[in-house]
Amino acid sequence: MEHITASEVAGFGVGTLLLCATIAAPKVDAFISASQRSSLGLCNRCGGLQVIACSSCRGTGLLKANGPFSFSLIDNLYRSEESKVKSVGCTKCQARGHFTCPDCSNTSTS
């Protein structure tokens, strides 16, 4: 890296900026949605839906039988009828996919 040009330095700078923006995007989105919910008078946690998606199954109610890391590219490309991915019900949410919002349930009972 003896002779780095100005264009290369600018490329590194723009790449770094894009990487930081990609990493920060979910946090910025969460901040904006929370501020919109509070300005509309909705629950900050669930947005007035009164349910929260399960973090284990991500709201589907099902988990892969072999765990979340049972990905195989070859199996997905050449999947036959007997090698389909088997799913089991999520034990954390009892296969419902969601929980009752604790913030909404506390305010409705009081």
Secondary structure, DSSP 8 states (H G I E B T S, - for coil): --S--HHHHHHHHHHHHHHHHHHHHHHHHHHHHHHHHHHHT--TTTTTSSEEE-TTTTTSSEEETT-TT---HHHHHT--GGG---EEE-TTTTTSSEEE-HHHHHHHH-
